[in-house]
């Protein structure tokens, strides 16, 4: 069987980063940068007050901290100019964020002065204020946070909300990013009925389609759902044509990839001559994982196609291990490959060469109880938090276990028995 790492490499060989587009910064959250971004202005752009208080000259304050009385000559509000400046024996009322008047080199917080506080509305008309030297000058120096030319974000990184604030403050208006990928999700099986549809004899509601569509959206893609389609090759081909015609950058199907007589994906992939229609680069493989062994790759009319198994837990695990890296690469995310070292019991190294920028992450956690794992296959087991570690959330084939899980424990192929206290690598789902 093909290893998980080998299959990831085959998947990534199918896709490449999408073209670059220009966006306004305010519309770029969640996009992936295609360029390094540097500050065009300093932050803050001028020396400013870090507190409401009085701007003073340190030379006018007693070195021993004894109170002194200074003449109040004016006010400086945030958003105004810095004023005329101050001379010996003078102080200026100043608000947080306001530019420091020329000559001032410290701000004494108002709560540490004879004034005590500022009254809302018109400035108080006191002619003097008594204050003392403080330990800190309470000034934000120009460029203290960011200097002009500083590197703020690297190409290949995702534009997150906090980064938007820093980039906006430093003068960024437009950004070059990779176009958001469009993913078509198709579930297969004559037994499937769309969500909300009436069930006939032998029928079940399609769960893989909505689940994988939600996973693709969470991975940063725009999603088009097609199907479910029956085990009719022509119906599947029509859905694949619709995905290609709709501008899909990636097609993800669920089901029909095993070796059964009615496995429609296998039938379409195995077609040759005129019947092959749009299929190229077909690659059907058994991957050393459980659940999720049957996998396939191809192109349909040039569009990369990942065929995942129909087992719900296997489909979800396959999405995280294979489809998400493909979406990451389409988006242009950097830093994806870290290698896959050999794994042994209690190993705490990363299991997979993947990066999860949207909150998904691997953690090394202790098993609170023991369980068995299939020999020679990476096990993807839904687990939940309990005191002291994680335990199986239920059957590794059941949707209820997946829904109750806090993560997927990824047990290496050379481990057949996880014992209580062993370290396991967990792909966190929440």
KOLZA-139445 format. One line per 5 residues: for each residue x, z, y of C-alpha. Coordinates in pm, 1 decimal, padded with zeros to 6 digits, m for minus. Layout:
X/Z/Y; ... $
This chain:
00000.0/00000.0/00000.0; 00101.9/m00057.9/00360.0; 00201.3/00253.3/00555.3; 00007.9/00359.3/00864.5; 00311.6/00290.1/01082.4 $
00351.0/m00060.2/00938.9; m00014.4/m00134.4/01004.2; 00018.0/m00012.0/01364.1; 00303.9/m00257.1/01408.0; 00092.4/m00541.6/01268.4 $
m00190.0/m00446.2/01506.1; 00033.9/m00435.4/01812.3; 00177.7/m00776.8/01722.8; m00173.5/m00919.4/01777.2; m00212.1/m00808.4/02140.1 $
m00019.5/m00816.9/02465.5; m00086.0/m00668.5/02811.8; m00364.9/m00836.5/03006.3; m00309.3/m01020.5/03337.5; m00246.7/m00834.5/03662.8 $
m00519.5/m00800.2/03925.9; m00519.3/m00642.4/04273.4; m00756.0/m00352.8/04345.9; m00823.2/m00122.9/04635.9; m00679.7/00219.0/04556.3 $
m01024.1/00379.4/04575.5; m01144.1/00147.2/04297.5; m00839.1/00183.1/04073.1; m00900.9/00515.3/03898.7; m00852.7/00472.5/03525.1 $
m00659.5/00147.2/03565.0; m00298.0/00106.1/03453.4; m00035.7/00021.0/03712.6; 00159.6/m00302.3/03685.4; 00412.8/m00197.7/03950.3 $
00605.5/00106.7/04066.1; 00449.4/00267.0/04373.4; 00656.9/00421.7/04652.5; 00545.2/00624.7/04952.4; 00514.3/00420.3/05270.3 $
00476.1/00729.4/05492.5; 00602.2/01084.8/05466.3; 00366.5/01366.0/05365.3; 00309.2/01550.7/05588.1; 00402.3/01294.8/05853.6 $
00494.4/01563.0/06110.6; 00584.9/01931.5/06125.6; 00254.7/02118.1/06105.6; 00108.2/02466.4/06090.0; 00051.1/02605.3/05740.5 $
m00177.5/02882.3/05876.0; m00415.2/02947.4/06163.9; m00212.5/03146.8/06412.7; 00026.9/03121.6/06705.0; 00314.6/02878.9/06737.2 $
00616.9/03062.0/06876.1; 00992.5/03040.8/06926.0; 01186.1/03266.1/06687.9; 01429.9/03333.2/06971.3; 01148.9/03521.4/07150.8 $
01083.5/03757.4/06856.4; 01272.0/04078.2/06794.2; 01517.8/04050.9/06505.5; 01414.7/04395.3/06376.9; 01047.6/04293.2/06354.4 $
00933.6/04501.8/06649.3; 00615.3/04372.1/06820.0; 00653.6/04158.6/07132.6; 00396.1/04025.4/07378.1; 00396.3/03656.7/07465.3 $
00199.0/03449.0/07713.9; m00064.0/03222.3/07552.0; m00043.8/02881.9/07720.4; m00278.5/02658.4/07519.9; m00441.9/02546.1/07194.7 $
m00352.0/02280.3/06936.0; m00624.3/02177.0/06691.6; m00589.8/01974.4/06370.8; m00622.2/01605.7/06450.3; m00494.4/01643.7/06807.0 $
m00160.6/01582.1/06969.8; 00110.0/01846.5/06966.6; 00060.5/01946.8/07329.6; 00312.5/01997.7/07605.9; 00537.3/02232.2/07413.6 $
00631.3/02595.1/07473.3; 00904.7/02760.3/07666.5; 01065.2/03105.9/07661.2; 00815.4/03390.8/07628.1; 00523.3/03158.8/07545.0 $
00292.1/03106.1/07245.6; 00025.4/02848.3/07160.7; m00286.8/02898.1/06948.0; m00262.9/02656.7/06654.5; m00486.9/02564.1/06363.1 $
m00388.7/02483.9/06002.9; m00264.8/02125.6/05979.4; m00214.0/02084.3/06353.3; 00117.8/01936.5/06473.8; 00374.4/02190.2/06584.4 $
00429.8/02191.9/06963.3; 00778.2/02092.6/07083.1; 01000.7/02397.9/07106.0; 00812.9/02600.2/06840.2; 00988.1/02688.4/06514.9 $
00748.2/02939.7/06356.0; 00377.6/03018.5/06319.9; 00259.0/03379.7/06312.2; m00073.1/03404.8/06119.1; m00356.4/03520.0/06343.6 $
m00446.1/03811.0/06113.7; m00101.7/03961.1/06183.8; m00140.8/03959.1/06563.8; m00321.3/04165.5/06821.5; m00595.1/03901.5/06830.8 $
m00681.4/03958.3/06466.0; m00893.9/03645.2/06428.6; m01007.2/03332.2/06608.4; m01365.9/03310.8/06728.8; m01558.2/02996.3/06633.9 $
m01637.8/02758.1/06915.3; m01450.7/02776.4/07243.5; m01098.5/02911.1/07237.5; m01058.5/03269.9/07341.7; m00923.0/03313.4/07690.3 $
m00676.9/03593.6/07626.0; m00371.9/03555.8/07842.6; m00128.0/03711.4/07597.7; m00081.8/03805.1/07234.8; 00125.0/04074.8/07067.5 $
00295.8/03977.0/06744.4; 00604.5/04035.8/06531.9; 00849.1/03829.6/06328.1; 00727.0/03747.7/05977.0; 00930.0/03674.3/05664.8 $
00815.9/03310.4/05648.2; 00782.5/03060.0/05933.5; 00448.3/02920.5/05794.8; 00541.2/02563.0/05880.3; 00499.7/02252.9/05666.4 $
00798.2/02036.8/05751.6; 00759.9/01659.6/05786.2; 00831.5/01501.8/05446.0; 00823.5/01839.6/05272.7; 00583.4/01708.1/05007.0 $
00678.3/01338.6/04995.0; 00946.6/01146.4/05178.7; 00904.9/00783.8/05274.4; 01031.2/00569.2/04987.6; 00982.0/00834.8/04717.9 $
00865.6/00701.4/04379.2; 00510.6/00828.9/04326.8; 00390.0/00642.9/04016.5; 00555.7/00420.9/03759.5; 00441.1/00090.3/03621.6 $
00257.3/00149.1/03294.9; 00103.0/00479.3/03403.3; m00267.7/00541.0/03441.6; m00416.2/00599.0/03785.6; m00573.0/00943.9/03754.8 $
m00780.8/01127.0/04016.4; m00497.0/01355.7/04128.0; m00264.9/01055.5/04166.3; m00523.1/00879.1/04384.3; m00501.5/01166.1/04633.0 $
m00121.6/01159.9/04647.3; m00110.2/00781.4/04677.0; m00372.6/00773.9/04952.2; m00187.9/01042.7/05150.6; 00136.2/00846.5/05126.8 $
m00006.8/00522.7/05263.1; m00106.5/00323.4/04952.9; m00403.7/00095.3/05017.1; m00391.7/m00167.8/04740.8; m00244.8/m00154.7/04389.0 $
m00156.2/m00409.7/04121.6; m00305.0/m00310.1/03785.9; m00375.8/m00461.7/03446.0; m00724.5/m00599.5/03404.5; m00955.7/m00367.3/03214.4 $
m00992.1/m00493.3/02853.9; m01326.5/m00614.9/02721.9; m01391.7/m00500.2/02364.5; m01670.3/m00636.0/02143.0; m01794.2/m00394.5/01873.7 $
m01982.8/m00534.2/01571.8; m02110.2/m00326.2/01280.7; m02193.4/m00504.0/00955.5; m02427.2/m00435.0/00663.9; m02771.0/m00553.3/00554.5 $
m02873.4/m00189.5/00519.7; m02820.5/m00116.0/00890.7; m03100.0/m00078.5/01143.7; m03035.0/m00046.6/01520.1; m03070.6/00300.0/01671.5 $
m03440.9/00373.4/01716.8; m03555.2/00109.6/01468.7; m03793.0/00185.3/01183.8; m03619.7/00234.4/00849.3; m03735.0/00033.4/00551.3 $
m03651.2/00094.7/00184.6; m03278.9/00140.6/00133.5; m03201.1/00118.4/00504.4; m03002.3/00352.4/00732.4; m02946.4/00371.6/01107.5 $
m02633.0/00206.8/01238.7; m02400.3/00489.4/01346.1; m02063.7/00312.6/01344.0; m02157.4/00069.1/01621.2; m02253.5/00334.3/01880.8 $
m01966.3/00560.6/01774.3; m01697.1/00294.3/01804.2; m01843.2/00165.4/02130.9; m01822.0/00516.2/02275.7; m01464.7/00552.1/02148.9 $
m01365.0/00220.8/02307.3; m01512.5/00324.3/02642.1; m01325.1/00653.6/02623.3; m01007.4/00452.8/02557.6; m01052.0/00269.1/02887.9 $
m01228.0/m00050.9/02781.7; m01544.1/m00227.0/02888.2; m01761.2/m00262.5/02577.9; m02006.9/m00521.8/02449.1; m02206.9/m00421.1/02140.3 $
m02325.8/m00693.4/01903.2; m02529.5/m00641.1/01589.0; m02561.4/m00478.3/01353.4; m02536.1/m00797.4/01151.0; m02638.2/m00844.8/00789.8 $
m02410.1/m00936.6/00500.2; m02460.9/m01303.8/00580.0; m02136.2/m01487.4/00667.0; m02312.1/m01720.2/00909.9; m02467.0/m01429.4/01096.0 $
m02125.6/m01262.8/01127.7; m01966.3/m01587.5/01243.8; m02238.1/m01622.5/01509.0; m02166.8/m01268.8/01633.2; m01793.8/m01340.0/01642.5 $
m01860.8/m01658.2/01839.4; m02075.8/m01458.4/02082.9; m01792.8/m01207.8/02130.2; m01541.9/m01484.1/02195.8; m01781.2/m01666.5/02429.0 $
m01845.7/m01342.6/02617.6; m01479.6/m01307.1/02709.9; m01378.0/m01038.4/02461.5; m01010.2/m00946.8/02462.2; m01047.3/m00761.2/02132.2 $
m01308.5/m00765.8/01856.0; m01362.9/m00453.4/01643.5; m01585.7/m00472.3/01336.7; m01690.3/m00191.1/01103.0; m01775.4/m00240.3/00737.5 $
m01759.3/m00528.0/00494.7; m01384.5/m00511.7/00444.8; m01368.8/m00361.5/00094.8; m01362.2/m00558.2/m00230.7; m01736.2/m00551.5/m00304.3 $
m01941.8/m00858.2/m00382.9; m02129.9/m00837.0/m00050.5; m01840.1/m00745.8/00177.0; m01904.5/m01006.9/00443.9; m01588.6/m00955.5/00649.7 $
m01370.9/m01022.2/00346.5; m01571.9/m01335.0/00272.2; m01530.7/m01471.4/00623.7; m01159.9/m01387.8/00630.9; m01102.7/m01550.3/00291.6 $
m01274.1/m01877.5/00383.9; m01051.5/m02184.6/00398.8; m01083.9/m02538.6/00528.0; m01383.3/m02615.0/00754.4; m01553.7/m02293.6/00639.5 $
m01278.1/m02089.6/00802.1; m01417.2/m02188.1/01141.6; m01230.7/m01971.5/01394.4; m01023.1/m01754.9/01158.0; m00645.8/m01758.3/01191.9 $
m00370.5/m01509.3/01106.3; m00592.0/m01329.7/00851.7; m00420.4/m01021.5/00708.6; m00612.4/m00805.2/00459.6; m00433.6/m00485.5/00357.9 $
m00474.5/m00156.8/00179.0; m00331.5/00107.8/00412.1; m00201.9/00436.6/00277.9; m00460.2/00660.1/00445.2; m00770.9/00848.2/00335.8 $
m01038.2/00773.2/00430.6; m00981.8/00424.3/00568.3; m00774.6/00241.2/00306.0; m00933.2/m00107.5/00342.1; m00821.2/m00271.8/00667.9 $
m00791.2/m00626.6/00796.0; m00654.6/m00812.8/01096.9; m00712.2/m01166.3/01219.2; m00783.9/m01381.6/01521.5; m01121.2/m01540.0/01582.2 $
m01084.2/m01839.4/01808.9; m00762.5/m01681.3/01932.1; m00920.0/m01340.8/02005.1; m00754.4/m01047.3/01820.8; m00989.1/m00901.4/01557.6 $
m00952.2/m00559.9/01392.6; m01173.3/m00509.6/01086.4; m01222.4/m00139.8/01014.1; m01386.8/00015.9/00706.1; m01750.4/00120.7/00701.6 $
m01699.1/00484.1/00601.5; m01783.9/00666.0/00928.4; m01489.4/00908.9/00923.4; m01261.1/00630.4/00805.4; m01391.5/00403.9/01082.4 $
m01331.4/00668.9/01347.1; m00985.0/00760.2/01218.9; m00898.0/00390.6/01198.6; m01008.1/00342.5/01558.0; m00781.0/00623.1/01679.0 $
m00484.9/00511.2/01469.0; m00513.9/00134.4/01517.2; m00772.7/00018.9/01772.2; m00676.5/00266.0/02043.6; m00309.3/00158.1/02038.7 $
m00426.4/m00202.7/02067.3; m00640.8/m00112.8/02369.6; m00349.5/00084.3/02516.1; m00128.8/m00223.4/02486.8; m00393.5/m00451.7/02639.3 $
m00417.0/m00207.4/02929.3; m00039.3/m00211.8/02973.6; 00016.1/00157.4/02909.2; 00385.5/00239.5/02892.2; 00570.5/00480.9/02667.0 $
00368.9/00410.3/02353.3; 00638.9/00388.1/02087.4; 00814.4/00704.1/01974.5; 00887.0/00612.5/01612.7; 00749.2/00768.5/01296.8 $
00992.2/01010.1/01130.4; 00948.6/01109.0/00767.5; 00719.1/01403.4/00723.1; 00751.2/01712.2/00506.5; 00564.7/02038.4/00474.9 $
00568.0/02240.4/00799.6; 00723.9/01949.9/00989.4; 00630.9/01968.6/01358.7; 00737.1/01622.2/01469.6; 00495.7/01358.1/01594.8 $
00313.2/01174.5/01318.7; 00237.4/00848.8/01492.4; 00392.4/00625.2/01757.7; 00096.2/00662.2/01992.2; 00029.7/00802.6/02335.7 $
m00305.7/00940.7/02447.5; m00342.4/00944.0/02828.2; m00712.7/01028.3/02835.4; m00687.0/01377.4/02694.5; m00640.6/01299.8/02327.5 $
m00321.3/01461.6/02203.2; m00147.2/01582.1/01892.9; m00085.7/01953.3/01842.3; 00101.3/02142.7/01572.9; m00139.8/02404.9/01437.8 $
m00149.5/02644.7/01145.8; m00388.7/02587.5/00859.1; m00621.6/02888.1/00833.9; m00710.1/02795.9/00477.0; m00576.3/02559.0/00214.1 $
m00700.6/02220.5/00098.8; m00583.4/01930.8/m00116.4; m00464.8/01593.3/00011.5; m00439.3/01260.9/m00178.9; m00089.1/01177.0/m00300.2 $
00080.5/00890.3/m00123.3; m00180.0/00856.9/00151.9; m00202.8/01000.1/00502.9; m00513.9/01217.9/00509.1; m00735.1/01218.1/00819.9 $
m00943.7/01532.6/00775.6; m01197.9/01663.4/01030.6; m01102.5/02023.5/01112.8; m01242.5/02293.0/01338.9; m01095.8/02591.4/01519.6 $
m01112.7/02930.7/01351.6; m00921.0/03250.2/01418.4; m00559.3/03182.0/01344.7; m00573.2/02805.0/01303.1; m00786.4/02520.2/01168.2 $
m00994.3/02465.0/00857.2; m01188.6/02168.9/00715.9; m01509.2/02107.1/00910.4; m01682.7/01969.3/00601.5; m01655.8/01669.5/00373.2 $
m01396.3/01421.0/00495.0; m01653.9/01144.8/00444.9; m01945.1/01298.7/00639.4; m02060.2/01232.3/00994.3; m02167.6/01595.0/01031.0 $
m01809.3/01707.9/00966.6; m01680.8/01463.7/01227.0; m01937.6/01580.8/01481.1; m01844.0/01945.5/01419.3; m01469.8/01880.3/01426.5 $
m01233.7/01982.6/01702.9; m00973.0/01742.7/01569.9; m00844.5/01532.1/01282.7; m00572.1/01693.0/01072.6; m00323.3/01420.9/00977.6 $
m00156.3/01528.6/00653.6; 00154.5/01324.7/00559.8; 00151.2/01111.8/00243.3; 00410.1/01332.2/00069.3; 00197.3/01647.9/00097.6 $
m00059.2/01696.0/m00180.0; m00153.1/02055.4/m00101.3; m00189.7/02219.4/00238.3; m00158.7/02594.7/00210.4; m00280.6/02861.2/00450.6 $
m00011.7/02908.9/00713.2; 00131.4/02557.0/00684.5; 00180.3/02365.5/01007.5; m00036.0/02054.5/01029.9; m00045.8/01787.5/01295.0 $
m00390.4/01764.3/01456.4; m00522.8/01481.9/01670.6; m00736.7/01675.8/01917.0; m01086.5/01538.7/01976.3; m01188.2/01798.6/02235.8 $
